[in-house]
Amino acid sequence: MPNLLIVGTNRIETYERSIERAFSKLGWTVDFWDPALELARVSRGKRPGRLLTSLIRIEPWLQKANLRLIQLVDRLGPDLILVIGTTGVRAGSLAQIRVRCPKTVIYCLYPDSPHNLDLDRIQCIPFFDRIATSSPAWVPAFRKFGAIWVSYLPFAADTEYFRPVTDRTQALPAYEVGFVGNWRQERAALLAQLTDFRLAIWGGDYWHSRVERDSPVRRVWQKRQAIGEEFAAICAQIPIMLNILDVVSWPGPNMRTFELPACRAFALSERSDAVLALFREGETIECFADVAEAQDKIKFYLAHEAARQRIAQAAYEFVTTQGHTYLDRARQLIAWWQADA
């Protein structure tokens, strides 16, 4: 039975756990090493130390945490290591793992954009056998950073965590349009122009602290995030769910591109070539380019329920049966591993 070590955040709602669930279903043994948790364990000063390590890089503590990664790899002897994003991982530690475990294949699944790379993370890039980016637009950038091999591996539908629900015991008010996601300035600006519709926003506290006091967005924020079953319930009850890319994640596709159809939501997504390379506009997704087009399409699809449901069902079938689940992504990673081993 092959053994996988995932380096990343071990929380149920994360990308890492979606990968873990898929590999486990395919018969792999999966272990985790969480850089943030390990760094918290080795930091001095208890709570102040943990706070300090979240703000600045303290090399002796980071080195000690990564030593435990090296020791764990020695003990497990994994066939494949998947490093998610490289935060908290030292380039020198990866180099040592390559020396001590030459048969272990090491991949980086990078779920972010090049904008969020810092020097420490860039230094890790040459030590991976392969880097998988979540957008095709970022492949050339990683090659220039010195990656051995770069492939495009889009996000996918986690059909265990994101799935349609029919139980409406916790009924929502009669919202027309919903958005679930983090605050971004450009998102707030667009959503402020859609508040003539019955709009609801779910997301973190930045929707309160970073939005102008007189913005109409503040009154439609639901004062919490929405994950898991609540996310699926929102998708089931709100006719139109928005997917708004931001300048950092552009051109996508982002996670919401797959999570919304996995819950059988009708998704109105910001248009990009990367999104339309996968989905067919008017068939498995509907798109907009600016506020005016978003307003027009919201009005149209609120008035045409059958068209809305047809696209939502087609999108659901597309992501769940046409090669866009995390089981499909895991199979692709395994095929690469077999070729690279």
N, C-alpha and C positions, 0 to 999 in steps of 0.2 A: 504494500500500500504506500503510494508516494506521500511525502511529507512536505507541507507548505508552512512557511513562517511569514506572517504578515506583520510588517512594521508600520504601525499607525494607531489611530484612535479606536479603542474597543468600546463603542457605545452602539446600542441596537439600531439607531437611526442612521448610522454613518455609511458612507461608501465602502469602507473597509469591511463592515459586517455584511453588506450585500455580497461582496466578493467571497467572504468566508462561508456564507450559506450556500452559495453556488458550488464551491469546491467540495464542501462536505457532502452535498448531494451526489457529486461525481465520485465519491469514495476516497477522497484525500483526507489525511489527518492534518488538521489545521491548528497551529499555535499562533499566539499573539505576543508581540513586544511593543508596548506603548511608550514612546519616548517621553511624553509629558509626565506620565505616572512615574517612570523610572527616575527622571530628573527630580521630581518632587521627593522621592524617597532618599536620594543622596544629598539633597540640599541641606545646608546648615541653618539653624535658627527657626526651625519649624515653620509657622505661618509666614513670618516676615521673609524667611528664605525662599519659600515657595512663590511669594509675591515678587520677590526680586528676580528670580529666574524666569518669570513670565514677562519681565520687562527688558532685561538685558542678558547678554550672553556671558556666562561665567565659566570660562574654559575648564578649570579644574573639576567642577561639578559635571559639566557636560562630558568630559573625558571619562570620569568615573562611571557615569551612566552608560556610556557606550562600551566600556569594558564589560559590563554585564551583558550587553548585546553579543559581543564576541564570545563570551563564555557560554551563552545560551546556544549560539550557532554551533560551537564545539560539541555541546552536549546532545543537541537534537540531530545534527547532521542533515539539515533539510535538503531536499532535492531542488527546491525553488524558494527564493526569497522575493516577496513583493513589498517594496518600499513605497508607501503612499505619500508622495509629495516631498519627502526628504527633510521636513522640519525636525530638528533635534537629532539628526544623524550626521556624524562627522565623516569627512572624506577619508581621513587617515584610518578610521575604524573600518570603513568599507574596504580599503586597500589591504588591511590586515586580514579581513575575512577572506578575501580573494586568495591570499597567500596560504592561509591555513586550510581552506576548504575549496580547492581548485575545481572540484566537480560540481559544486553548488552553482546554479544559475541565479543571477541576481537581476531582477527587473525593477524599474521604477514606473509606477502608474502615477502620472502627473495630472491631477484633476483641476488644475488651476491655470492661470495664464502666465506668460513670461514676465509680465509686470511685477509679479509677486516673488520673483527669484531674487535672493540676495547673494552676496559673494560666497558665503559658506555653502549655500545650496548649489550654486553653479559649480563649485569645486567637486561636488559629488558626481556630477554627470558622467565623466569619462569612466567611472568604475562600474557602471551598469552594462550588462550584456545587451540590454534593450530598454528604451524608454518608450512608453505608450502615452501619447497625449490625447486629451479629450476633445480636441478640435483639430481638424486638418490644417488650419491656418498656421498652427504653431510648429509643425514639423520642421520647416526650414530653420527656424530660430534655434531649436535644440541641436540640429546638426552643426550650426555655427558655434554653439557652445562646446562642441567636442564630443557629442554622443557617438558611441560606436554604431548604433542602429536605432532609428526612430520609426515608430509605427503609429498609425491613427487607430485608437480604440475608443469609440464613443461611449458615453454613459448608456444605461439600459434600464429596463423595467425590472424592479425587484418584486416579483409577483407574490412573494410571501408577505412583504411589508406594505406594498401598495396594491390594493385590489378593490374592486367595486363593493359597495355595501348597499343593502336595501333596507336595513333597520333605521327608521327615522324617529326613534323614541325621543331623541334630543333634537327636536325640530328647531331650525334656525328661523329668524325673521325672513320675510320675503325679499331677500336680496336678489338683485339682477346680475351683478358682476362681482367677482371675487378675485383677490390677489393674495397669495401666500408667499412671503419671501422677505429678505433683509432689506432694510432701508438703503437706498442709493439716491443721490440727489436727482439724477435724471428720472428715476422711477417716481419719486415724489412729485416732480414737475409734471409728468404725464398724467399721473393719477389725479392730481388736483383739477385737471381739466375734464375728468370723467365723473365728477361727483354729482352731476345732474341726474345720473342714473343712481339706482339704489346700490351703492358700492360698499363693500366690506374688505378690510385689509387685516391680515394676520402677519405678525412678525415681531422682532425683538424691540427693546426699549428705545432704540434709535428713532423709531417712528414717533416717539414723543419728544426726546431730547434734541433731535436735530431738525425737526420740522418747525417752521415759523409759527408763532402763536396764532396768527390769524389765518393759517392755511386750513382749507376745508378738509384736508387729509387727516388732521388730528382727530376730528369728530367721528371718522369712520374706522379708525384703528381700533381693533378689538382687544387691545391691551394684553396680548399674549401671542405666543407662537402656536402653530398648529402642526402636529406631527402624527404619524401613525393613523389610528382609527379616526381621530378627529379630522385629519386632512382628507381622508377618504369620504367621511360624512359631508364635509364641505363640498367636495367635488360632486357628490350625489345630489345635493340640494340646490346648488347655485347654477343657474342656466349657463353662464359664460365665465370661464376661468381664464385670467390673463397670464401670459408668460412674457415678462419684460426682461430682455437682456440689458446688461450695463456695459460701460466702456471697457471694463476690465475683462468681462467674460465674453465679449463679442469676438467672433461671430457665432459662438456656440457650436453645436447644440449643448445647452446646459442640462442639469439633472431634471428640471421641471418638464423639459421637452418630452421625457419618457414617463415621468411620474404621473402627470395629468392623464394621459391616455390609459395608463395602467389601471387607473381608478374609473375609467370610462367617463371622464369629464369631457366636455366640449372645450377645447383649448383655442384661444385666440392669441397667437404668438407673434412676437416681433419678427419680421421677415429677415432672413439672411440666407445666403447661398448655401452655407453649411447645413442649415436646417432643411432646406428644400432639396438638398442632395439625398436626403433620407425619406422625407415625407412629401406627399403630393398635395399641393395647395388646392383646397376645394373638395378634396377626397378624404385624406387622412389628417388634415390640419387646416386651420384657417389662419391667415396672417394679416398683419398691418405694417405700414411703414411710418406712419405719423399719426398725430392725434386725430386729424380729420378722418382718415381712413378707419381708425379704431372706432370712432363715434358712429360712422356710417355702418360698419359691420355689426356693431353691438345692436343698433336699431333694427337692422335687417334680421339678425338671428334671434332676437327676442320675439320678433313677429312671425318667425318661421321655425316652429319647434321641430317639425318632421325633418327638415334639412339639418338642424342642429344635432338631432339624435342619430341621424344617418352617419354624419362625420364622426361623432363620438364613438359609435359602434365600430366603424371601419378602422379608426385609430387604435382602439382597444385590440382588435383582431390583428392589426399590423404589428404592434409591439410585442404581443404575447405569442404569436404563431409564426412570424416571418423573420426570426433571427435577431430579435432585439431585447432578449431577457439577459439577466446576468449568468444564467446557465450557458447561453450562447457565447457570452464574453469569456467565461471560464474555459470553454472548449477551445476558443481561439488562443488563449494564453497557453493552454496545454499543448496545442499544436506548435506554437512558437518554441516552447520549452523543449519539446522533442527534437525540433530542428536545431536548436542552439546548444543542447547538452553535449 
